[in-house]
């Protein structure tokens, strides 16, 4: 015959409480154990939220291809006070016209793109060429996508064939067909035949195959319209 054990109501309640209390005490003890915690700080200005490498992208607007961008690395800082993209390892862009001809190309050691203002900042050995092959070289230039213009307060060297213009300060339209140079000077090559005739004279050494025409005023500006090769000196 099976023996029966009678459990008082109070004892039954105690068993239930003990059953619940044991696992709870385990979790409490675990929670109070000392653990090594590592704090990770996030600086939105210096911590990127996305990284892309080996980039080759077509640039389009309203379904129309406007150009091509090539870059080794792009770091995107979307949480910064002013969100921006950073290209630390070189940057190259080709801008197309409606017939997909390259109307301008831009190369720089480093580039920033500020999303809200839609402005590019190009830095370090910036080398730009337009459709006519005119070459623009500087250490810093800004490209305002909204206003469709480029500008710089840095030294600018502009090479068109054998003629070199330079100055400090520059502004142009987006395709670099019309531009202004401030505090300008120009290097004009000497005729090849004249160089040959003077080769054995001391004058050849002083000329070094070119003469330099320097504007009188530091505030002079040269405005160039490459469509009709018009150059105006503003005194």
Backbone as CSV, one residue per row, in Angstrom:
resi,resn,N_x,N_y,N_z,CA_x,CA_y,CA_z,C_x,C_y,C_z
1,UNK,0.845,-1.174,0.000,0.000,0.000,0.000,0.895,1.244,0.000
2,UNK,0.538,2.184,-0.853,1.328,3.415,-0.963,1.001,4.321,0.212
3,UNK,2.097,4.790,0.852,1.902,5.687,1.982,1.699,7.110,1.482
4,UNK,0.921,7.814,2.163,0.637,9.184,1.793,1.280,10.136,2.795
5,UNK,1.883,11.191,2.236,2.508,12.197,3.090,1.648,13.436,3.041
6,UNK,1.238,13.829,4.161,0.377,15.008,4.225,1.226,16.248,4.427
7,UNK,1.107,17.204,3.508,1.872,18.452,3.578,0.926,19.559,3.989
8,UNK,1.331,20.217,5.010,0.476,21.300,5.495,0.452,22.425,4.465
9,UNK,-0.594,23.188,4.440,-0.696,24.315,3.485,0.453,25.287,3.614
10,UNK,0.877,25.555,4.813,1.975,26.509,4.994,3.276,25.968,4.429
11,UNK,3.499,24.664,4.620,4.728,24.072,4.077,4.725,24.079,2.560
12,UNK,3.561,23.843,1.941,3.469,23.877,0.470,3.803,25.234,-0.087
13,UNK,3.318,26.251,0.588,3.629,27.616,0.142,5.122,27.868,0.254
14,UNK,5.756,27.372,1.293,7.196,27.565,1.485,7.998,26.914,0.375
15,UNK,7.559,25.736,-0.043,8.269,25.027,-1.129,8.176,25.821,-2.427
16,UNK,7.011,26.355,-2.729,6.830,27.152,-3.952,7.723,28.377,-3.925
17,UNK,7.732,29.058,-2.765,8.557,30.260,-2.642,10.026,29.927,-2.814
18,UNK,10.471,28.827,-2.241,11.860,28.408,-2.352,12.227,28.077,-3.793
19,UNK,11.280,27.430,-4.485,11.515,27.070,-5.887,11.717,28.314,-6.751
20,UNK,10.957,29.351,-6.465,11.075,30.601,-7.230,12.301,31.379,-6.804
21,UNK,12.569,31.375,-5.522,13.652,32.199,-4.981,15.022,31.721,-5.406
22,UNK,15.217,30.424,-5.601,16.551,29.893,-5.946,17.076,30.431,-7.270
23,UNK,16.317,30.332,-8.372,16.832,30.927,-9.619,16.968,32.436,-9.560
24,UNK,16.073,33.102,-8.820,16.184,34.546,-8.694,17.472,34.930,-7.985
25,UNK,17.825,34.177,-6.947,19.061,34.468,-6.226,20.264,34.255,-7.114
26,UNK,20.161,33.301,-8.034,21.265,33.046,-8.979,21.479,34.245,-9.892
27,UNK,20.389,34.779,-10.436,20.500,35.927,-11.331,20.977,37.169,-10.602
28,UNK,20.503,37.326,-9.364,20.935,38.477,-8.581,22.421,38.416,-8.316
29,UNK,22.908,37.222,-7.971,24.345,37.069,-7.709,25.168,37.327,-8.954
30,UNK,24.657,36.899,-10.112,25.369,37.155,-11.372,25.400,38.642,-11.687
31,UNK,24.291,39.300,-11.402,24.205,40.721,-11.724,25.124,41.551,-10.866
32,UNK,25.376,41.062,-9.632,26.219,41.833,-8.719,27.690,41.509,-8.855
33,UNK,28.022,40.513,-9.679,29.426,40.193,-9.902,30.117,41.361,-10.596
34,UNK,31.346,41.616,-10.245,32.123,42.686,-10.846,32.588,42.263,-12.235
35,UNK,32.335,43.078,-13.232,32.738,42.780,-14.605,33.540,43.939,-15.157
36,UNK,34.505,43.609,-16.031,35.291,44.633,-16.701,34.483,45.212,-17.857
37,UNK,34.240,46.505,-17.823,33.466,47.176,-18.856,34.375,48.104,-19.655
38,UNK,34.208,48.085,-20.954,34.986,48.953,-21.833,34.057,50.005,-22.412
39,UNK,34.351,51.262,-22.146,33.544,52.345,-22.682,34.038,52.715,-24.080
40,UNK,33.123,52.772,-25.012,33.458,53.126,-26.391,32.844,54.486,-26.686
41,UNK,33.703,55.463,-26.931,33.215,56.807,-27.230,33.009,56.961,-28.738
42,UNK,32.023,57.722,-29.103,31.725,57.947,-30.516,31.753,59.441,-30.785
43,UNK,32.729,59.860,-31.556,32.838,61.261,-31.960,32.306,61.375,-33.377
44,UNK,31.158,61.999,-33.517,30.508,62.067,-34.834,31.350,62.795,-35.855
45,UNK,32.203,63.713,-35.380,33.023,64.479,-36.316,34.198,63.672,-36.865
46,UNK,34.676,62.709,-36.080,35.876,61.962,-36.499,35.637,60.468,-36.688
47,UNK,34.404,59.996,-36.442,34.092,58.573,-36.598,33.146,58.398,-37.786
48,UNK,33.596,57.679,-38.797,32.759,57.518,-39.984,31.688,56.460,-39.751
49,UNK,30.580,56.607,-40.468,29.471,55.671,-40.360,29.450,54.668,-41.510
50,UNK,30.207,54.927,-42.550,30.277,54.008,-43.683,31.612,54.178,-44.395
51,UNK,32.128,53.086,-44.928,33.378,53.116,-45.684,33.197,52.339,-46.979
52,UNK,33.643,52.932,-48.081,33.617,52.261,-49.375,35.007,52.323,-49.988
53,UNK,35.380,51.276,-50.723,36.695,51.226,-51.371,36.544,50.854,-52.841
54,UNK,37.579,51.194,-53.613,37.624,50.869,-55.055,36.341,51.313,-55.760
55,UNK,36.090,52.619,-55.694,34.829,53.181,-56.184,34.950,53.610,-57.649
56,UNK,33.996,53.197,-58.442,33.822,53.708,-59.804,32.322,53.894,-60.009
57,UNK,31.872,55.128,-59.942,30.432,55.408,-60.004,30.110,56.387,-61.124
58,UNK,29.012,56.140,-61.796,28.484,57.111,-62.745,27.632,58.121,-61.989
59,UNK,27.764,59.395,-62.356,27.007,60.464,-61.703,25.864,60.857,-62.622
60,UNK,24.647,60.836,-62.108,23.485,61.152,-62.939,22.590,62.161,-62.251
61,UNK,21.799,62.855,-63.054,20.833,63.834,-62.553,19.568,63.700,-63.380
62,UNK,18.465,63.364,-62.725,17.173,63.159,-63.403,17.293,62.134,-64.527
63,UNK,18.076,61.091,-64.278,18.229,60.020,-65.248,19.232,60.289,-66.345
64,UNK,19.860,61.460,-66.327,20.849,61.817,-67.353,22.249,61.676,-66.761
65,UNK,23.119,60.942,-67.447,24.484,60.734,-66.973,25.279,62.024,-67.112
66,UNK,25.830,62.489,-65.986,26.558,63.757,-65.958,28.067,63.576,-65.835
67,UNK,28.504,62.389,-65.403,29.939,62.207,-65.239,30.270,60.881,-64.594
68,UNK,31.535,60.743,-64.225,32.027,59.518,-63.609,32.999,59.880,-62.501
69,UNK,32.933,59.146,-61.394,33.832,59.381,-60.269,34.615,58.116,-59.952
70,UNK,35.923,58.276,-59.721,36.797,57.164,-59.351,37.547,57.556,-58.085
71,UNK,37.548,56.665,-57.096,38.260,56.937,-55.848,38.654,55.619,-55.203
72,UNK,39.793,55.628,-54.509,40.254,54.422,-53.819,39.471,54.188,-52.534
73,UNK,39.175,55.272,-51.805,38.505,55.158,-50.507,37.555,56.324,-50.298
74,UNK,36.398,56.024,-49.731,35.450,57.072,-49.335,34.941,56.765,-47.933
75,UNK,35.106,57.719,-47.018,34.585,57.606,-45.660,33.432,58.589,-45.513
76,UNK,32.280,58.105,-45.061,31.084,58.928,-44.958,30.789,59.220,-43.488
77,UNK,30.695,60.504,-43.153,30.433,60.945,-41.790,29.014,61.515,-41.736
78,UNK,28.039,60.638,-41.724,26.642,61.065,-41.832,26.091,61.648,-40.534
79,UNK,26.762,61.399,-39.393,26.281,61.898,-38.105,26.989,63.178,-37.669
80,UNK,27.890,63.680,-38.488,28.606,64.910,-38.141,27.642,66.093,-38.146
81,UNK,28.039,67.179,-37.461,27.195,68.378,-37.431,26.889,68.847,-38.850
82,UNK,27.871,68.791,-39.706,27.669,69.006,-41.147,28.114,67.733,-41.855
83,UNK,27.174,66.866,-42.244,27.542,65.591,-42.860,28.447,65.793,-44.076
84,UNK,29.450,64.933,-44.176,30.385,65.066,-45.293,30.964,63.719,-45.692
85,UNK,31.497,63.680,-46.922,32.244,62.534,-47.423,33.710,62.926,-47.490
86,UNK,34.580,61.964,-47.213,36.020,62.236,-47.185,36.727,61.216,-48.073
87,UNK,37.524,61.731,-49.011,38.283,60.882,-49.929,39.776,61.078,-49.621
88,UNK,40.373,60.223,-48.771,41.747,60.459,-48.316,42.832,59.963,-49.272
89,UNK,42.468,59.087,-50.210,43.487,58.419,-51.030,43.394,58.760,-52.509
90,UNK,42.985,59.980,-52.808,42.911,60.391,-54.203,41.486,60.411,-54.717
91,UNK,41.282,61.267,-55.718,39.925,61.531,-56.202,40.014,61.959,-57.661
92,UNK,39.166,61.376,-58.508,39.162,61.726,-59.935,37.718,61.758,-60.435
93,UNK,37.371,62.826,-61.160,36.015,62.984,-61.700,36.096,63.439,-63.150
94,UNK,35.250,62.875,-63.981,35.057,63.350,-65.350,33.645,63.905,-65.455
95,UNK,33.502,65.111,-66.005,32.188,65.728,-66.196,31.826,65.653,-67.676
96,UNK,30.631,65.116,-67.991,30.209,64.910,-69.369,29.270,66.020,-69.824
97,UNK,29.308,66.304,-71.132,28.282,67.161,-71.710,27.114,66.285,-72.163
98,UNK,26.142,66.868,-72.856,24.954,66.100,-73.244,25.267,64.990,-74.242
99,UNK,26.389,65.120,-74.961,26.803,64.081,-75.915,27.786,63.103,-75.284
100,UNK,27.943,63.178,-73.954,28.839,62.326,-73.180,30.316,62.552,-73.509
101,UNK,30.609,63.725,-74.069,32.008,64.111,-74.213,32.525,64.613,-72.863
102,UNK,33.802,64.406,-72.599,34.383,64.880,-71.348,34.650,66.371,-71.477
103,UNK,33.833,67.189,-70.810,34.015,68.630,-70.899,34.911,69.155,-69.784
104,UNK,35.169,68.324,-68.782,36.114,68.706,-67.730,36.510,67.462,-66.957
105,UNK,37.761,67.441,-66.496,38.217,66.370,-65.608,38.905,67.000,-64.408
106,UNK,38.742,66.365,-63.259,39.269,66.905,-62.009,40.021,65.806,-61.275
107,UNK,41.250,66.106,-60.849,42.039,65.150,-60.079,42.612,65.865,-58.860
108,UNK,42.592,65.207,-57.702,43.119,65.811,-56.480,43.634,64.719,-55.557
109,UNK,44.568,65.092,-54.679,45.090,64.135,-53.694,44.034,63.798,-52.645
110,UNK,43.241,64.800,-52.268,42.244,64.643,-51.207,40.995,65.433,-51.580
111,UNK,39.837,64.953,-51.152,38.597,65.670,-51.449,37.608,65.513,-50.306
112,UNK,36.796,66.566,-50.112,35.670,66.536,-49.180,34.419,66.931,-49.955
113,UNK,33.298,66.302,-49.607,32.015,66.707,-50.174,31.050,66.981,-49.021
114,UNK,30.569,68.227,-48.929,29.663,68.631,-47.868,28.230,68.499,-48.383
115,UNK,27.513,67.524,-47.834,26.223,67.108,-48.390,25.191,68.221,-48.428
116,UNK,24.990,68.914,-47.322,23.907,69.894,-47.241,24.137,71.069,-48.188
117,UNK,25.367,71.553,-48.233,25.667,72.702,-49.100,25.981,72.276,-50.534
118,UNK,26.207,70.981,-50.756,26.579,70.449,-52.065,27.820,71.166,-52.615
119,UNK,28.846,71.188,-51.789,30.116,71.824,-52.163,31.244,70.807,-52.045
120,UNK,32.064,70.738,-53.081,33.285,69.926,-53.056,34.464,70.816,-52.664
121,UNK,35.339,70.288,-51.811,36.607,70.940,-51.508,37.723,69.999,-51.955
122,UNK,38.519,70.447,-52.914,39.602,69.639,-53.470,40.930,70.186,-52.974
123,UNK,41.804,69.296,-52.495,43.029,69.722,-51.832,44.217,68.902,-52.338
124,UNK,45.350,69.582,-52.515,46.614,68.895,-52.780,46.808,68.492,-54.229
125,UNK,47.688,69.196,-54.930,48.002,68.906,-56.344,46.721,68.741,-57.167
126,UNK,45.838,69.706,-57.065,44.600,69.692,-57.848,44.930,69.980,-59.307
127,UNK,44.476,69.127,-60.193,44.777,69.244,-61.629,43.466,69.102,-62.396
128,UNK,43.056,70.191,-63.069,41.776,70.222,-63.769,42.011,70.564,-65.237
129,UNK,41.295,69.895,-66.129,41.366,70.207,-67.562,39.956,70.377,-68.103
130,UNK,39.784,71.348,-69.028,38.468,71.527,-69.626,38.435,70.927,-71.024
131,UNK,37.335,71.115,-71.724,37.125,70.493,-73.032,38.184,70.904,-74.040
132,UNK,38.692,72.121,-73.921,39.700,72.618,-74.864,41.123,72.252,-74.457
133,UNK,41.275,71.504,-73.389,42.594,71.076,-72.971,43.348,72.096,-72.142
134,UNK,42.671,73.162,-71.693,43.312,74.144,-70.816,43.468,73.504,-69.429
135,UNK,44.636,73.661,-68.848,44.964,72.978,-67.598,45.021,73.970,-66.439
136,UNK,44.352,73.638,-65.349,44.298,74.479,-64.157,44.928,73.703,-63.001
137,UNK,45.927,74.305,-62.358,46.630,73.628,-61.268,46.672,74.518,-60.028
138,UNK,46.312,73.947,-58.885,46.306,74.685,-57.632,46.413,73.706,-56.476
139,UNK,46.457,74.231,-55.241,46.515,73.381,-54.051,45.164,73.279,-53.345
140,UNK,44.236,74.151,-53.705,42.898,74.080,-53.101,41.904,74.798,-54.001
141,UNK,40.767,74.164,-54.200,39.700,74.797,-54.974,38.361,74.252,-54.491
142,UNK,37.318,75.078,-54.581,35.969,74.687,-54.182,35.081,74.616,-55.431
143,UNK,34.180,73.642,-55.412,33.259,73.431,-56.530,31.844,73.436,-55.960
144,UNK,31.090,74.500,-56.246,29.731,74.663,-55.751,28.774,74.073,-56.787
145,UNK,28.177,72.938,-56.450,27.306,72.236,-57.399,26.036,73.033,-57.654
146,UNK,25.468,73.657,-56.615,24.226,74.425,-56.774,24.421,75.650,-57.666
147,UNK,25.497,76.387,-57.413,25.757,77.605,-58.184,26.478,77.331,-59.493
148,UNK,26.921,76.076,-59.686,27.619,75.672,-60.905,28.856,76.545,-61.166
149,UNK,29.660,76.716,-60.120,30.868,77.513,-60.250,32.000,76.918,-59.415
150,UNK,33.225,77.319,-59.770,34.414,76.906,-59.042,35.170,78.156,-58.623
151,UNK,35.819,78.098,-57.450,36.542,79.276,-56.971,37.669,78.857,-56.035
152,UNK,38.665,79.743,-55.920,39.815,79.463,-55.074,40.469,80.768,-54.646
153,UNK,41.033,80.779,-53.432,41.835,81.907,-52.961,43.328,81.574,-53.009
154,UNK,43.660,80.402,-53.518,45.048,79.940,-53.555,45.729,80.322,-54.864
155,UNK,47.024,80.069,-54.931,47.767,80.288,-56.171,47.226,79.364,-57.256
156,UNK,47.021,79.903,-58.455,46.481,79.136,-59.576,47.396,79.287,-60.789
157,UNK,47.717,78.182,-61.412,48.520,78.166,-62.644,47.647,77.620,-63.762
158,UNK,47.535,78.390,-64.854,46.682,78.011,-65.981,47.538,77.905,-67.233
159,UNK,47.528,76.737,-67.844,48.357,76.482,-69.024,47.466,76.274,-70.235
160,UNK,47.675,77.114,-71.256,46.954,76.976,-72.512,47.983,76.998,-73.634
161,UNK,48.282,75.814,-74.162,49.338,75.720,-75.169,50.674,76.111,-74.577
162,UNK,51.329,77.124,-75.184,52.621,77.595,-74.696,52.495,78.765,-73.727
163,UNK,51.280,79.228,-73.504,51.075,80.391,-72.644,50.650,79.933,-71.254
164,UNK,51.292,80.511,-70.243,50.971,80.182,-68.860,50.530,81.449,-68.138
165,UNK,49.324,81.436,-67.604,48.845,82.513,-66.732,48.836,82.007,-65.294
166,UNK,49.115,82.890,-64.365,49.065,82.503,-62.963,48.578,83.676,-62.132
167,UNK,48.128,83.382,-60.939,47.651,84.422,-60.057,47.223,83.835,-58.729
168,UNK,46.782,84.704,-57.843,46.282,84.270,-56.538,44.820,84.661,-56.464
169,UNK,43.965,83.671,-56.501,42.524,83.900,-56.558,41.982,83.548,-57.927
170,UNK,40.843,82.868,-57.949,40.312,82.332,-59.202,38.814,82.094,-59.046
171,UNK,38.074,82.312,-60.131,36.646,81.997,-60.168,36.262,81.639,-61.596
172,UNK,35.392,80.640,-61.760,34.997,80.229,-63.113,33.608,79.606,-63.083
173,UNK,33.043,79.438,-64.273,31.817,78.649,-64.368,32.189,77.162,-64.273
174,UNK,31.174,76.309,-64.240,31.407,74.898,-63.937,32.231,74.179,-64.995
175,UNK,32.064,74.540,-66.275,32.823,73.852,-67.313,34.136,74.560,-67.650
176,UNK,34.482,75.613,-66.858,35.777,76.307,-66.980,35.984,76.959,-68.341
177,UNK,34.883,77.353,-68.997,35.010,78.033,-70.282,35.191,79.536,-70.103
178,UNK,34.699,80.080,-68.984,34.879,81.496,-68.647,35.433,81.568,-67.231
179,UNK,36.553,82.240,-67.066,37.162,82.290,-65.734,37.865,83.617,-65.500
180,UNK,38.068,83.927,-64.236,38.757,85.134,-63.811,39.969,84.753,-62.972
181,UNK,41.094,85.429,-63.222,42.306,85.232,-62.426,42.615,86.552,-61.738
182,UNK,42.915,86.504,-60.451,43.219,87.718,-59.709,44.715,87.790,-59.400
183,UNK,45.220,89.026,-59.215,46.655,89.260,-58.980,47.460,88.484,-60.026
184,UNK,47.183,88.763,-61.271,47.611,87.891,-62.358,48.960,88.261,-62.943
185,UNK,49.638,87.259,-63.480,50.837,87.429,-64.303,50.789,86.395,-65.413
186,UNK,51.631,86.580,-66.437,51.625,85.666,-67.573,53.037,85.398,-68.049
187,UNK,53.330,84.156,-68.417,54.595,83.755,-69.028,54.347,83.493,-70.503
188,UNK,55.080,84.230,-71.391,54.870,84.115,-72.836,56.141,83.586,-73.477
189,UNK,56.124,82.445,-74.150,57.325,81.881,-74.749,57.877,82.771,-75.864
190,UNK,59.192,82.799,-76.013,59.855,83.526,-77.085,59.813,82.686,-78.357
191,UNK,59.727,83.340,-79.509,59.707,82.647,-80.796,60.874,81.673,-80.923
192,UNK,60.594,80.478,-81.453,61.618,79.424,-81.541,62.828,79.865,-82.352
193,UNK,62.615,80.561,-83.462,63.741,81.008,-84.289,64.617,81.990,-83.520
194,UNK,63.992,82.859,-82.748,64.763,83.823,-81.979,65.609,83.110,-80.932
195,UNK,65.046,82.055,-80.343,65.811,81.282,-79.369,67.040,80.664,-80.013
196,UNK,66.883,80.153,-81.240,68.014,79.537,-81.928,69.108,80.558,-82.217
197,UNK,68.698,81.769,-82.620,69.683,82.796,-82.952,70.438,83.269,-81.717
198,UNK,69.800,83.230,-80.561,70.417,83.734,-79.341,71.021,82.632,-78.475
199,UNK,71.027,81.403,-79.000,71.438,80.266,-78.197,72.845,80.398,-77.646
200,UNK,73.748,80.954,-78.449,75.148,81.027,-78.037,75.506,82.336,-77.349
201,UNK,74.507,83.130,-77.025,74.773,84.411,-76.367,74.385,84.359,-74.910
202,UNK,74.886,85.317,-74.161,74.549,85.379,-72.728,73.081,85.693,-72.527
203,UNK,72.465,86.353,-73.541,71.067,86.708,-73.414,70.182,85.469,-73.339
204,UNK,70.609,84.375,-73.993,69.820,83.151,-73.973,69.659,82.638,-72.555
205,UNK,70.756,82.697,-71.799,70.706,82.234,-70.412,69.737,83.062,-69.582
206,UNK,69.730,84.383,-69.811,68.852,85.238,-69.018,67.392,85.047,-69.395
207,UNK,67.152,84.781,-70.680,65.772,84.569,-71.118,65.268,83.179,-70.739
208,UNK,66.148,82.197,-70.808,65.788,80.807,-70.512,64.565,80.363,-71.330
209,UNK,64.619,80.774,-72.628,63.598,80.395,-73.591,62.214,80.990,-73.330
210,UNK,62.118,81.940,-72.422,60.828,82.586,-72.225,61.039,83.936,-71.555
211,UNK,60.106,84.842,-71.751,60.119,86.112,-71.049,58.884,86.177,-70.183
212,UNK,58.923,86.997,-69.167,57.808,87.090,-68.239,57.206,88.483,-68.288
213,UNK,55.921,88.546,-68.484,55.174,89.799,-68.461,54.416,89.848,-67.153
214,UNK,54.748,90.811,-66.286,54.115,90.916,-64.980,53.268,92.172,-64.951
215,UNK,52.034,92.036,-64.511,51.148,93.192,-64.450,51.644,94.164,-63.397
216,UNK,51.366,95.468,-63.601,51.870,96.498,-62.706,51.188,96.475,-61.350
217,UNK,49.903,96.180,-61.330,49.141,96.266,-60.090,48.833,94.888,-59.551
218,UNK,48.952,94.736,-58.232,48.662,93.449,-57.609,47.174,93.126,-57.661
219,UNK,46.362,94.138,-57.942,44.913,93.921,-57.983,44.407,93.647,-59.387
220,UNK,45.332,93.573,-60.386,44.904,93.339,-61.761,44.199,92.008,-61.891
221,UNK,43.261,91.943,-62.815,42.506,90.729,-63.065,42.514,90.437,-64.556
222,UNK,42.662,89.167,-64.901,42.524,88.743,-66.290,41.249,87.929,-66.392
223,UNK,40.338,88.360,-67.253,39.107,87.617,-67.502,39.251,86.940,-68.861
224,UNK,39.054,85.644,-68.891,39.264,84.875,-70.112,37.969,84.185,-70.496
225,UNK,37.561,84.370,-71.726,36.468,83.604,-72.304,37.088,82.690,-73.342
226,UNK,37.175,81.404,-73.029,37.890,80.492,-73.917,37.136,80.215,-75.206
227,UNK,35.847,80.618,-75.270,35.093,80.408,-76.511,35.619,81.280,-77.643
228,UNK,36.015,82.533,-77.312,36.516,83.409,-78.363,37.933,83.916,-78.085
229,UNK,38.599,83.260,-77.098,39.980,83.581,-76.764,40.152,85.053,-76.395
230,UNK,39.150,85.642,-75.798,39.207,87.054,-75.439,39.826,87.219,-74.059
231,UNK,40.844,88.053,-73.955,41.495,88.320,-72.689,41.433,89.823,-72.418
232,UNK,40.975,90.177,-71.219,40.868,91.576,-70.850,41.645,91.835,-69.576
233,UNK,42.538,92.820,-69.598,43.225,93.220,-68.383,42.426,94.347,-67.727
234,UNK,42.096,94.180,-66.458,41.367,95.206,-65.726,42.367,95.921,-64.822
235,UNK,42.588,97.206,-65.047,43.572,97.986,-64.277,42.963,98.435,-62.950
